[in-house]
Amino acid sequence: MVTAGKAPVIIILGPTAVGKTALSLKLAQKLNTEIISGDSMLVYRGLNIGTAKPTAAELAAVPHHLINILDPGDVFNVTMFCDKSAALIKRLNNVNKLPIIAGGTGLYIKSLIEGYQFNAAPEDPQYRAYLENLALKRGRLYVFSLLRDAAPQTAARLHINNFRRIIRALEVYKYNKETISRQKFTTGNDDLFYNALVIGLNRHRADLYKRINKRVDIMMTEGWLTETKKLLRDGVSPQAQSMQAIGYRQLTEYLQNKITLETAVEQIKTATRHFAKRQLTWYRKMPYINWLEIDNLSLDELLGKTYALVQEKFDYR
């Protein structure tokens, strides 16, 4: 089934809590293939509940990759993801398997399938001056918060006192984001680095937000707070990249007596809803996504529609 040319791969993406894990598991079993996680936080050991990591039974049912490969204090980035994913795709193709990349940090997936390489960003004196003036007006902590929101993994490695590097990090982030935005897009896969079938799952906004709120409540009952306590007790820094993930940051603030637990939970729900909205905004930059509206579909019906797309794309029988 795997032929010469661009390496084939399936990508299943969509906003958080939409239902990507369930579909990817069913599809992987049907295709007798393996799953590569496209989520920047599933790489960390010990961050299970708050990242909605597949359960032990799910991980045992289908071979998974890029899950539980790093300690919580380690750093992970888009370049590492692209390098590791490319090697996995090649290895799976070599044994005639069609890899599935499930979930996904938008920047990671876009960079992988479009073959984007991050180059050294040139200096931007005008933008630097803007940030320096902003620091004078609103404080360095405010500028640092901009970096933490835009690139938490980078912010986790920097200290507020190293303001020069904070400015440079924002400068690099701005350049990379704008460079990707300027790339030529097509309505098909002609310009993609991979022969990729990209499937996007979506739900009505109200239903998606209801699922997000419910999932946060379930995570709390499953022991998310206890999990966060253990990570901190084991010596993971609150500033670590992993602890900047939504939920862990708010629960850490509760444990530091900065906010109430009720406030932390509400902030988690709000931040997750905002994150889902940002994900959908990012995916609009990927016009080759095949969107499926899944509100009224059972899992079996969704699997059938997805499998039909696979058959059409790859002449799969």
N, C-alpha and C positions, 0 to 999 in steps of 0.2 A: 504493500500500500504506500509506503514512503518511497518517493521517486526522486530522481535527480532534480536539482534546482534549489530554490529557496526552501529552507527547512520548514516543515509544517508544524503548526502549533495551534491549540485552541485556548482562547482566553475567556474566562467568565468573570465579568466585573459588574459593578453596580454599587449603589450607596450602601453604607453599613446597615445591617439588620434586614436587608431585602430578601435574603434566602439563598445566597451563593453557595454556601457549604453543602447544603442538602443536595442541590442539583449537581455540583461537581462530583460528589461521592457516587451518585446514581450513574452519571455519565461515565465516570472512570471505570466502574464495574462493568457497564455495558460494553465499553470499548477495550476492556482488559488492559488498561494503561495506568499511568501514575500521575500524581498531582504535585505540582510545584506551587508553593505558597507565594503569592505576590504581595503579602502584607509585611510591612516593615517592622511590625512588633511581634509577629509570631516566631521570629528567630530567637527570642529570649526564653531561656529556661526559667520556670518559676512564675512567669506571667501567663496564667492560664485562664482564670475566670474573666478578668477584665478585658482580655483581648479576644474573647469568644473563640479560643483555640479549639480545634476539633478534639473530641474526647478521646480517651485511650482506645475505646472500642472502634471509633471512626478511623483513628490512625492505624489501627491493626487491620481494618477491613480493606484499606487501599494504601499502597506505599505512598508516603508523603516526603517531600523534600523542602529544605529551608525552614524547617520548624524545629525549635529546641536545639539550635546549633551554636548559640552564644550564651555566655553568662550575662546577667542583667547589667553589669557594669561596663560591658563592651560597647563598641560603636559599630553601627551598620549604616551603609549609605548606598546611594543609587549605583555607583560604580561597582561596588561589591555585589550588589544584586544582579546587575546585568552580566557581570563576569561569571558568576555562579550559575545563573539561569541558562546562559548560552551553553555552558559545558554540559548541563543536565539535558537540555533539549537535544544537543548533538548525540549524547550517549543513548538517549531513549530512541531517537530516530534510527540509530545504528542497529538497534534490535527490533526495528519495525514497529515501534510504538508511537502513538500520536499523543504527545504530552498535553496536559491540561494545566494551565496557570489559573489558579482560583483566587478570587479576592483581588485585592490590589491597591497599592498606593499609586495614585494616578500618575505621578511623575515617573515612578519606577517602570510601570507598564508601558507608558508612552515612549520613554527613553529606550526600552528594550526592543520593542517591535519596530520602531522607526530607525533604530541603529544610531541614535544620537550619542555623540561623544562630548563630554564636558571639557571645554578648553579653558585655559587661563583667562580670566576676565580682565579686560583692560581697566585702568584707573578711570574714574568718573569724577573729576574735580567738582563739578556742579552738584552732583548728588552728595558727595562728601560734605560740601559746604552746607547743604540743606540739613543733613543729619546733625552736623555740629551746631548749627543754629537751633535746631529742634531740641537738642540736649540742653542748651542754654536756657531755653524758654520753659521746657517741661521736665528737664532732669535726665540724667544718663539712664536711670532705671526705666524710664519710659521708652527710650530708644532700644534698650536691651529687650524690653518686652515685645517690641516689633520683631526682633530677630527670633525670640522664643516662639512667637506665633507663626512666623514664616518658615523657620527652619529649626525646630526644637532640638534635633540631633546635633546641630552645630552649636546652638546656644548652650547645650549641656556641657560642652567642652571648654567653654569660655567663662571667665570671671568678670564681674561687672567693672572691676578696676582696670581691666585690660581693654580700655575703650577703643583704642586704635584697631585692635583685631575685631571688635564688634562692628565697627564701621566697615571694615574691609569685608567681613562676612555678609553684611547686608548688601554691599556693593556687588559681590560675587553672585548672591542670590538674585538680585535684580537683573543682572546681565544674563544669567542662565535662563531665567524665566522669560525674558524678552526675546532671547535668541530662539527658544523653542517656539514661542508664539509667532515668530516671523517665518517659520518653516512653511514650505509649500504643502498644502493639503490636497488630497484627491477624494473622490467619493468611493473609490475602490481600494484595492490592496497593491496597486501597481508600484507604488513608491515605498512600500514597507520593506524592511530588512528581512522579515519572515513571511512565509506563506501562511498568514494568520487569519483564523476565523475568530473574530472578536464579538462576543455575545454580551449584551448589556441587559441586566434585569432591572425593572423599574416597577414601582407601585404608585398609586395615587398618594399625594403628599400627606393627607390626613391619616391614611392607613399606615404609611411608613413611619410617621411620627408616633403613632400609637404603638407600633411594634417596638420602636426604640425605647419609649418610656417603660413598656412592659419588660423588655429585656434587661434594662437597668435594675428594675425591682427584683427580677429573678436572680440576677448576678449578686445582688446584695444578700439575698436569702441563701445563696449557695456559698457565701463566705468570702466575698471580695475584700471586705475590710480586714478579715483575718489574714488573707493572702498578702495584702499590702503591709500589714504589721510585720509579718514574717520576713518579707523582703528587706524592710528597714532594719529589723533585728539582726538579719544576716549580714548587715554592713553595706547594703546597696545605698549609694548616696541619693538623696532626694533630687540632686542635680543631674543624675545619670540620664542618658538619652532615654532609656527604657521607662524611667519614672516620669518622663514628660508626657507620656501617653494620657489621653483623656481618661479621667477616673482616678488613676493612680496619683496624679498631681493633686486633685481635689481631696481625696481621702488622706493623703499625706498632710495637707493643710489642716484637716480635721484633727489628725493625730498630734499635730503640733499646737493644738488649741487655738488655731487662728479663725476657724469657722465652726459652726455647729454641724452635726451629722446631717440633719435635715437640709441645711443649706448646701452641703457638699453634694448630696444626692440630686437636688434640684439643679445645681450647676452642672453636674455630669449629664443630666438629661438635656439641658439647654445646649451645652457644648457639643453633644453628640448630634443633636438635630442640626446645629449649624454646620457641623462637619459633613453631614450627609448632603446638605445644600451645596457646600463647597465642592464636594466630590462630583456632583452632577454638573456644576459649572465647569469643572476641569474636563469632564468627559465630552463636553461640547466641542473641545478642541480636537476631538478624535472622530471625524465624520464617517469613518469606516465601521463604526460600531453597529451591529445588528441588534436593535432594541426589541425586547419582548416585554409587553405590559402583562404582568402576571397576577394581578389582583384576583381574578376569577378563575385561575387555573389551578388544578390539583398538581401535585408533584409529578405524577405519572403523565399528565397532559403536558406539563412543561418539558419533561424529559423527551416526550415524543416530538414536540416542536424543535427542540434543540438537536435531537438526533437527525431530524430531517435536514436541518441546516448543515450538519456534518456530512451527511450523504451527498448533498448537493455540492458542497465546497470541495470535498476531497474524493468524490466518486467512491465513497466508502460503502462496501457491501459485506 
